[in-house]
Amino acid sequence: GKPNFEHLLQKFGEAVVPVANCDVKEYNSNPKEQLPFKEYVEYWREYIGNGYRSSRGCLYLKDWHLSRSELVPKAHGLGIAFPELDVYTTPVYFSSDWLNEYWDAVAVDDFRFVYMGPKG
């Protein structure tokens, strides 16, 4: 299947999201830039339309804290959060979410991320 781009744009089009360039390595990691979500979706559609190729490389939305609590300060570069949408539910097999239980209690960070992008 394919993502429902129109729905995602309607909900999150103005959000600024962290995007990694998977074709470039810097210190054993991929460099990231901040892009408006709508620009990232435009790139993704073009990437698919060009046979999964782009002069920009393979960009992947990575480490977006979509559901970050309002209690956690908005750290620069981590994207806009939408805690009111309740988009995250811990799967039953991981119901003892001890890592997030701790970070939620101290209101410093969370480990609930969104990853999405084209194949490749």
Chimera marker file (.cmm) of the C-alpha trace (Angstrom):
<marker_set name="trace">
<marker id="1" x="0.000" y="0.000" z="0.000" r="1" g="1" b="0" radius="0.5"/>
<marker id="2" x="0.829" y="3.658" z="-0.176" r="1" g="1" b="0" radius="0.5"/>
<marker id="3" x="0.459" y="6.382" z="2.437" r="1" g="1" b="0" radius="0.5"/>
<marker id="4" x="-2.588" y="8.596" z="2.232" r="1" g="1" b="0" radius="0.5"/>
<marker id="5" x="-0.589" y="11.701" z="1.371" r="1" g="1" b="0" radius="0.5"/>
<marker id="6" x="-3.629" y="13.981" z="1.264" r="1" g="1" b="0" radius="0.5"/>
<marker id="7" x="-4.710" y="12.996" z="4.768" r="1" g="1" b="0" radius="0.5"/>
<marker id="8" x="-1.175" y="13.410" z="6.118" r="1" g="1" b="0" radius="0.5"/>
<marker id="9" x="-0.846" y="16.821" z="4.461" r="1" g="1" b="0" radius="0.5"/>
<marker id="10" x="-4.181" y="17.942" z="5.865" r="1" g="1" b="0" radius="0.5"/>
<marker id="11" x="-3.157" y="16.956" z="9.413" r="1" g="1" b="0" radius="0.5"/>
<marker id="12" x="0.557" y="17.771" z="9.421" r="1" g="1" b="0" radius="0.5"/>
<marker id="13" x="1.371" y="19.847" z="6.324" r="1" g="1" b="0" radius="0.5"/>
<marker id="14" x="2.716" y="22.834" z="8.275" r="1" g="1" b="0" radius="0.5"/>
<marker id="15" x="4.824" y="20.797" z="10.703" r="1" g="1" b="0" radius="0.5"/>
<marker id="16" x="8.601" y="21.029" z="10.478" r="1" g="1" b="0" radius="0.5"/>
<marker id="17" x="10.152" y="17.567" z="10.507" r="1" g="1" b="0" radius="0.5"/>
<marker id="18" x="13.662" y="16.083" z="10.760" r="1" g="1" b="0" radius="0.5"/>
<marker id="19" x="14.753" y="14.494" z="7.471" r="1" g="1" b="0" radius="0.5"/>
<marker id="20" x="17.886" y="12.365" z="7.018" r="1" g="1" b="0" radius="0.5"/>
<marker id="21" x="19.770" y="11.940" z="3.748" r="1" g="1" b="0" radius="0.5"/>
<marker id="22" x="20.351" y="8.185" z="3.600" r="1" g="1" b="0" radius="0.5"/>
<marker id="23" x="22.863" y="8.513" z="0.747" r="1" g="1" b="0" radius="0.5"/>
<marker id="24" x="25.339" y="10.510" z="2.850" r="1" g="1" b="0" radius="0.5"/>
<marker id="25" x="27.321" y="9.337" z="5.869" r="1" g="1" b="0" radius="0.5"/>
<marker id="26" x="28.785" y="11.678" z="8.484" r="1" g="1" b="0" radius="0.5"/>
<marker id="27" x="30.462" y="10.078" z="11.495" r="1" g="1" b="0" radius="0.5"/>
<marker id="28" x="28.584" y="6.793" z="10.963" r="1" g="1" b="0" radius="0.5"/>
<marker id="29" x="25.243" y="8.614" z="10.750" r="1" g="1" b="0" radius="0.5"/>
<marker id="30" x="23.138" y="10.400" z="8.164" r="1" g="1" b="0" radius="0.5"/>
<marker id="31" x="23.014" y="14.203" z="8.188" r="1" g="1" b="0" radius="0.5"/>
<marker id="32" x="19.600" y="15.704" z="8.918" r="1" g="1" b="0" radius="0.5"/>
<marker id="33" x="17.870" y="18.864" z="7.861" r="1" g="1" b="0" radius="0.5"/>
<marker id="34" x="14.579" y="20.414" z="8.948" r="1" g="1" b="0" radius="0.5"/>
<marker id="35" x="11.879" y="20.567" z="6.278" r="1" g="1" b="0" radius="0.5"/>
<marker id="36" x="8.226" y="21.495" z="6.252" r="1" g="1" b="0" radius="0.5"/>
<marker id="37" x="6.280" y="18.227" z="6.115" r="1" g="1" b="0" radius="0.5"/>
<marker id="38" x="4.507" y="19.399" z="2.948" r="1" g="1" b="0" radius="0.5"/>
<marker id="39" x="7.894" y="19.855" z="1.235" r="1" g="1" b="0" radius="0.5"/>
<marker id="40" x="8.964" y="16.385" z="2.313" r="1" g="1" b="0" radius="0.5"/>
<marker id="41" x="5.770" y="14.834" z="0.870" r="1" g="1" b="0" radius="0.5"/>
<marker id="42" x="6.364" y="16.730" z="-2.385" r="1" g="1" b="0" radius="0.5"/>
<marker id="43" x="9.888" y="15.266" z="-2.516" r="1" g="1" b="0" radius="0.5"/>
<marker id="44" x="8.517" y="11.773" z="-1.742" r="1" g="1" b="0" radius="0.5"/>
<marker id="45" x="5.959" y="11.943" z="-4.555" r="1" g="1" b="0" radius="0.5"/>
<marker id="46" x="8.615" y="13.136" z="-7.024" r="1" g="1" b="0" radius="0.5"/>
<marker id="47" x="10.977" y="10.377" z="-5.852" r="1" g="1" b="0" radius="0.5"/>
<marker id="48" x="8.329" y="7.738" z="-6.606" r="1" g="1" b="0" radius="0.5"/>
<marker id="49" x="7.488" y="9.378" z="-9.948" r="1" g="1" b="0" radius="0.5"/>
<marker id="50" x="11.161" y="9.347" z="-10.974" r="1" g="1" b="0" radius="0.5"/>
<marker id="51" x="11.541" y="5.595" z="-10.492" r="1" g="1" b="0" radius="0.5"/>
<marker id="52" x="12.753" y="5.922" z="-6.881" r="1" g="1" b="0" radius="0.5"/>
<marker id="53" x="15.582" y="8.283" z="-7.775" r="1" g="1" b="0" radius="0.5"/>
<marker id="54" x="16.351" y="11.902" z="-6.956" r="1" g="1" b="0" radius="0.5"/>
<marker id="55" x="19.286" y="14.260" z="-7.315" r="1" g="1" b="0" radius="0.5"/>
<marker id="56" x="18.711" y="15.024" z="-3.608" r="1" g="1" b="0" radius="0.5"/>
<marker id="57" x="19.340" y="11.383" z="-2.674" r="1" g="1" b="0" radius="0.5"/>
<marker id="58" x="17.079" y="9.146" z="-0.631" r="1" g="1" b="0" radius="0.5"/>
<marker id="59" x="15.545" y="11.316" z="2.092" r="1" g="1" b="0" radius="0.5"/>
<marker id="60" x="13.868" y="9.694" z="5.071" r="1" g="1" b="0" radius="0.5"/>
<marker id="61" x="11.762" y="11.341" z="7.751" r="1" g="1" b="0" radius="0.5"/>
<marker id="62" x="13.447" y="10.152" z="10.942" r="1" g="1" b="0" radius="0.5"/>
<marker id="63" x="13.034" y="10.733" z="14.698" r="1" g="1" b="0" radius="0.5"/>
<marker id="64" x="9.945" y="12.944" z="14.529" r="1" g="1" b="0" radius="0.5"/>
<marker id="65" x="8.458" y="13.287" z="18.037" r="1" g="1" b="0" radius="0.5"/>
<marker id="66" x="4.888" y="13.460" z="16.736" r="1" g="1" b="0" radius="0.5"/>
<marker id="67" x="3.218" y="12.687" z="20.060" r="1" g="1" b="0" radius="0.5"/>
<marker id="68" x="5.584" y="14.488" z="22.423" r="1" g="1" b="0" radius="0.5"/>
<marker id="69" x="3.838" y="15.703" z="25.543" r="1" g="1" b="0" radius="0.5"/>
<marker id="70" x="3.170" y="19.401" z="26.099" r="1" g="1" b="0" radius="0.5"/>
<marker id="71" x="5.119" y="18.952" z="29.356" r="1" g="1" b="0" radius="0.5"/>
<marker id="72" x="8.337" y="18.392" z="27.439" r="1" g="1" b="0" radius="0.5"/>
<marker id="73" x="10.015" y="21.576" z="26.215" r="1" g="1" b="0" radius="0.5"/>
<marker id="74" x="10.126" y="21.873" z="22.445" r="1" g="1" b="0" radius="0.5"/>
<marker id="75" x="13.743" y="21.010" z="21.735" r="1" g="1" b="0" radius="0.5"/>
<marker id="76" x="15.125" y="22.787" z="18.677" r="1" g="1" b="0" radius="0.5"/>
<marker id="77" x="15.217" y="20.587" z="15.614" r="1" g="1" b="0" radius="0.5"/>
<marker id="78" x="12.862" y="17.846" z="16.786" r="1" g="1" b="0" radius="0.5"/>
<marker id="79" x="9.780" y="18.956" z="14.897" r="1" g="1" b="0" radius="0.5"/>
<marker id="80" x="6.314" y="20.075" z="15.927" r="1" g="1" b="0" radius="0.5"/>
<marker id="81" x="4.464" y="17.731" z="18.250" r="1" g="1" b="0" radius="0.5"/>
<marker id="82" x="0.770" y="16.880" z="18.171" r="1" g="1" b="0" radius="0.5"/>
<marker id="83" x="0.048" y="15.364" z="21.604" r="1" g="1" b="0" radius="0.5"/>
<marker id="84" x="-3.667" y="16.126" z="21.336" r="1" g="1" b="0" radius="0.5"/>
<marker id="85" x="-4.050" y="13.623" z="18.480" r="1" g="1" b="0" radius="0.5"/>
<marker id="86" x="-3.196" y="10.606" z="20.645" r="1" g="1" b="0" radius="0.5"/>
<marker id="87" x="-1.348" y="8.914" z="17.777" r="1" g="1" b="0" radius="0.5"/>
<marker id="88" x="0.784" y="6.607" z="19.901" r="1" g="1" b="0" radius="0.5"/>
<marker id="89" x="-0.334" y="3.477" z="21.720" r="1" g="1" b="0" radius="0.5"/>
<marker id="90" x="2.220" y="1.090" z="23.169" r="1" g="1" b="0" radius="0.5"/>
<marker id="91" x="1.736" y="-2.349" z="21.559" r="1" g="1" b="0" radius="0.5"/>
<marker id="92" x="0.513" y="-4.945" z="24.065" r="1" g="1" b="0" radius="0.5"/>
<marker id="93" x="3.740" y="-6.964" z="23.765" r="1" g="1" b="0" radius="0.5"/>
<marker id="94" x="5.673" y="-3.907" z="24.912" r="1" g="1" b="0" radius="0.5"/>
<marker id="95" x="3.141" y="-2.720" z="27.475" r="1" g="1" b="0" radius="0.5"/>
<marker id="96" x="5.846" y="-2.390" z="30.091" r="1" g="1" b="0" radius="0.5"/>
<marker id="97" x="7.196" y="0.713" z="28.383" r="1" g="1" b="0" radius="0.5"/>
<marker id="98" x="9.716" y="1.377" z="31.154" r="1" g="1" b="0" radius="0.5"/>
<marker id="99" x="11.853" y="3.709" z="29.056" r="1" g="1" b="0" radius="0.5"/>
<marker id="100" x="9.014" y="6.118" z="28.281" r="1" g="1" b="0" radius="0.5"/>
<marker id="101" x="7.530" y="5.727" z="31.768" r="1" g="1" b="0" radius="0.5"/>
<marker id="102" x="10.763" y="7.159" z="33.179" r="1" g="1" b="0" radius="0.5"/>
<marker id="103" x="11.151" y="9.968" z="30.628" r="1" g="1" b="0" radius="0.5"/>
<marker id="104" x="7.476" y="10.924" z="30.928" r="1" g="1" b="0" radius="0.5"/>
<marker id="105" x="7.864" y="11.154" z="34.715" r="1" g="1" b="0" radius="0.5"/>
<marker id="106" x="10.853" y="13.509" z="34.518" r="1" g="1" b="0" radius="0.5"/>
<marker id="107" x="9.347" y="15.458" z="31.563" r="1" g="1" b="0" radius="0.5"/>
<marker id="108" x="12.647" y="15.675" z="29.702" r="1" g="1" b="0" radius="0.5"/>
<marker id="109" x="12.214" y="13.645" z="26.534" r="1" g="1" b="0" radius="0.5"/>
<marker id="110" x="10.459" y="10.664" z="25.024" r="1" g="1" b="0" radius="0.5"/>
<marker id="111" x="11.307" y="7.738" z="22.802" r="1" g="1" b="0" radius="0.5"/>
<marker id="112" x="8.224" y="7.733" z="20.567" r="1" g="1" b="0" radius="0.5"/>
<marker id="113" x="9.327" y="8.491" z="17.046" r="1" g="1" b="0" radius="0.5"/>
<marker id="114" x="7.817" y="8.523" z="13.580" r="1" g="1" b="0" radius="0.5"/>
<marker id="115" x="9.849" y="7.137" z="10.699" r="1" g="1" b="0" radius="0.5"/>
<marker id="116" x="8.582" y="7.256" z="7.131" r="1" g="1" b="0" radius="0.5"/>
<marker id="117" x="9.857" y="7.488" z="3.620" r="1" g="1" b="0" radius="0.5"/>
<marker id="118" x="10.150" y="5.887" z="0.232" r="1" g="1" b="0" radius="0.5"/>
<marker id="119" x="11.704" y="2.516" z="-0.430" r="1" g="1" b="0" radius="0.5"/>
<marker id="120" x="15.357" y="2.597" z="-1.274" r="1" g="1" b="0" radius="0.5"/>
<link id1="1" id2="2" r="1" g="1" b="0" radius="0.2"/>
<link id1="2" id2="3" r="1" g="1" b="0" radius="0.2"/>
<link id1="3" id2="4" r="1" g="1" b="0" radius="0.2"/>
<link id1="4" id2="5" r="1" g="1" b="0" radius="0.2"/>
<link id1="5" id2="6" r="1" g="1" b="0" radius="0.2"/>
<link id1="6" id2="7" r="1" g="1" b="0" radius="0.2"/>
<link id1="7" id2="8" r="1" g="1" b="0" radius="0.2"/>
<link id1="8" id2="9" r="1" g="1" b="0" radius="0.2"/>
<link id1="9" id2="10" r="1" g="1" b="0" radius="0.2"/>
<link id1="10" id2="11" r="1" g="1" b="0" radius="0.2"/>
<link id1="11" id2="12" r="1" g="1" b="0" radius="0.2"/>
<link id1="12" id2="13" r="1" g="1" b="0" radius="0.2"/>
<link id1="13" id2="14" r="1" g="1" b="0" radius="0.2"/>
<link id1="14" id2="15" r="1" g="1" b="0" radius="0.2"/>
<link id1="15" id2="16" r="1" g="1" b="0" radius="0.2"/>
<link id1="16" id2="17" r="1" g="1" b="0" radius="0.2"/>
<link id1="17" id2="18" r="1" g="1" b="0" radius="0.2"/>
<link id1="18" id2="19" r="1" g="1" b="0" radius="0.2"/>
<link id1="19" id2="20" r="1" g="1" b="0" radius="0.2"/>
<link id1="20" id2="21" r="1" g="1" b="0" radius="0.2"/>
<link id1="21" id2="22" r="1" g="1" b="0" radius="0.2"/>
<link id1="22" id2="23" r="1" g="1" b="0" radius="0.2"/>
<link id1="23" id2="24" r="1" g="1" b="0" radius="0.2"/>
<link id1="24" id2="25" r="1" g="1" b="0" radius="0.2"/>
<link id1="25" id2="26" r="1" g="1" b="0" radius="0.2"/>
<link id1="26" id2="27" r="1" g="1" b="0" radius="0.2"/>
<link id1="27" id2="28" r="1" g="1" b="0" radius="0.2"/>
<link id1="28" id2="29" r="1" g="1" b="0" radius="0.2"/>
<link id1="29" id2="30" r="1" g="1" b="0" radius="0.2"/>
<link id1="30" id2="31" r="1" g="1" b="0" radius="0.2"/>
<link id1="31" id2="32" r="1" g="1" b="0" radius="0.2"/>
<link id1="32" id2="33" r="1" g="1" b="0" radius="0.2"/>
<link id1="33" id2="34" r="1" g="1" b="0" radius="0.2"/>
<link id1="34" id2="35" r="1" g="1" b="0" radius="0.2"/>
<link id1="35" id2="36" r="1" g="1" b="0" radius="0.2"/>
<link id1="36" id2="37" r="1" g="1" b="0" radius="0.2"/>
<link id1="37" id2="38" r="1" g="1" b="0" radius="0.2"/>
<link id1="38" id2="39" r="1" g="1" b="0" radius="0.2"/>
<link id1="39" id2="40" r="1" g="1" b="0" radius="0.2"/>
<link id1="40" id2="41" r="1" g="1" b="0" radius="0.2"/>
<link id1="41" id2="42" r="1" g="1" b="0" radius="0.2"/>
<link id1="42" id2="43" r="1" g="1" b="0" radius="0.2"/>
<link id1="43" id2="44" r="1" g="1" b="0" radius="0.2"/>
<link id1="44" id2="45" r="1" g="1" b="0" radius="0.2"/>
<link id1="45" id2="46" r="1" g="1" b="0" radius="0.2"/>
<link id1="46" id2="47" r="1" g="1" b="0" radius="0.2"/>
<link id1="47" id2="48" r="1" g="1" b="0" radius="0.2"/>
<link id1="48" id2="49" r="1" g="1" b="0" radius="0.2"/>
<link id1="49" id2="50" r="1" g="1" b="0" radius="0.2"/>
<link id1="50" id2="51" r="1" g="1" b="0" radius="0.2"/>
<link id1="51" id2="52" r="1" g="1" b="0" radius="0.2"/>
<link id1="52" id2="53" r="1" g="1" b="0" radius="0.2"/>
<link id1="53" id2="54" r="1" g="1" b="0" radius="0.2"/>
<link id1="54" id2="55" r="1" g="1" b="0" radius="0.2"/>
<link id1="55" id2="56" r="1" g="1" b="0" radius="0.2"/>
<link id1="56" id2="57" r="1" g="1" b="0" radius="0.2"/>
<link id1="57" id2="58" r="1" g="1" b="0" radius="0.2"/>
<link id1="58" id2="59" r="1" g="1" b="0" radius="0.2"/>
<link id1="59" id2="60" r="1" g="1" b="0" radius="0.2"/>
<link id1="60" id2="61" r="1" g="1" b="0" radius="0.2"/>
<link id1="61" id2="62" r="1" g="1" b="0" radius="0.2"/>
<link id1="62" id2="63" r="1" g="1" b="0" radius="0.2"/>
<link id1="63" id2="64" r="1" g="1" b="0" radius="0.2"/>
<link id1="64" id2="65" r="1" g="1" b="0" radius="0.2"/>
<link id1="65" id2="66" r="1" g="1" b="0" radius="0.2"/>
<link id1="66" id2="67" r="1" g="1" b="0" radius="0.2"/>
<link id1="67" id2="68" r="1" g="1" b="0" radius="0.2"/>
<link id1="68" id2="69" r="1" g="1" b="0" radius="0.2"/>
<link id1="69" id2="70" r="1" g="1" b="0" radius="0.2"/>
<link id1="70" id2="71" r="1" g="1" b="0" radius="0.2"/>
<link id1="71" id2="72" r="1" g="1" b="0" radius="0.2"/>
<link id1="72" id2="73" r="1" g="1" b="0" radius="0.2"/>
<link id1="73" id2="74" r="1" g="1" b="0" radius="0.2"/>
<link id1="74" id2="75" r="1" g="1" b="0" radius="0.2"/>
<link id1="75" id2="76" r="1" g="1" b="0" radius="0.2"/>
<link id1="76" id2="77" r="1" g="1" b="0" radius="0.2"/>
<link id1="77" id2="78" r="1" g="1" b="0" radius="0.2"/>
<link id1="78" id2="79" r="1" g="1" b="0" radius="0.2"/>
<link id1="79" id2="80" r="1" g="1" b="0" radius="0.2"/>
<link id1="80" id2="81" r="1" g="1" b="0" radius="0.2"/>
<link id1="81" id2="82" r="1" g="1" b="0" radius="0.2"/>
<link id1="82" id2="83" r="1" g="1" b="0" radius="0.2"/>
<link id1="83" id2="84" r="1" g="1" b="0" radius="0.2"/>
<link id1="84" id2="85" r="1" g="1" b="0" radius="0.2"/>
<link id1="85" id2="86" r="1" g="1" b="0" radius="0.2"/>
<link id1="86" id2="87" r="1" g="1" b="0" radius="0.2"/>
<link id1="87" id2="88" r="1" g="1" b="0" radius="0.2"/>
<link id1="88" id2="89" r="1" g="1" b="0" radius="0.2"/>
<link id1="89" id2="90" r="1" g="1" b="0" radius="0.2"/>
<link id1="90" id2="91" r="1" g="1" b="0" radius="0.2"/>
<link id1="91" id2="92" r="1" g="1" b="0" radius="0.2"/>
<link id1="92" id2="93" r="1" g="1" b="0" radius="0.2"/>
<link id1="93" id2="94" r="1" g="1" b="0" radius="0.2"/>
<link id1="94" id2="95" r="1" g="1" b="0" radius="0.2"/>
<link id1="95" id2="96" r="1" g="1" b="0" radius="0.2"/>
<link id1="96" id2="97" r="1" g="1" b="0" radius="0.2"/>
<link id1="97" id2="98" r="1" g="1" b="0" radius="0.2"/>
<link id1="98" id2="99" r="1" g="1" b="0" radius="0.2"/>
<link id1="99" id2="100" r="1" g="1" b="0" radius="0.2"/>
<link id1="100" id2="101" r="1" g="1" b="0" radius="0.2"/>
<link id1="101" id2="102" r="1" g="1" b="0" radius="0.2"/>
<link id1="102" id2="103" r="1" g="1" b="0" radius="0.2"/>
<link id1="103" id2="104" r="1" g="1" b="0" radius="0.2"/>
<link id1="104" id2="105" r="1" g="1" b="0" radius="0.2"/>
<link id1="105" id2="106" r="1" g="1" b="0" radius="0.2"/>
<link id1="106" id2="107" r="1" g="1" b="0" radius="0.2"/>
<link id1="107" id2="108" r="1" g="1" b="0" radius="0.2"/>
<link id1="108" id2="109" r="1" g="1" b="0" radius="0.2"/>
<link id1="109" id2="110" r="1" g="1" b="0" radius="0.2"/>
<link id1="110" id2="111" r="1" g="1" b="0" radius="0.2"/>
<link id1="111" id2="112" r="1" g="1" b="0" radius="0.2"/>
<link id1="112" id2="113" r="1" g="1" b="0" radius="0.2"/>
<link id1="113" id2="114" r="1" g="1" b="0" radius="0.2"/>
<link id1="114" id2="115" r="1" g="1" b="0" radius="0.2"/>
<link id1="115" id2="116" r="1" g="1" b="0" radius="0.2"/>
<link id1="116" id2="117" r="1" g="1" b="0" radius="0.2"/>
<link id1="117" id2="118" r="1" g="1" b="0" radius="0.2"/>
<link id1="118" id2="119" r="1" g="1" b="0" radius="0.2"/>
<link id1="119" id2="120" r="1" g="1" b="0" radius="0.2"/>
</marker_set>
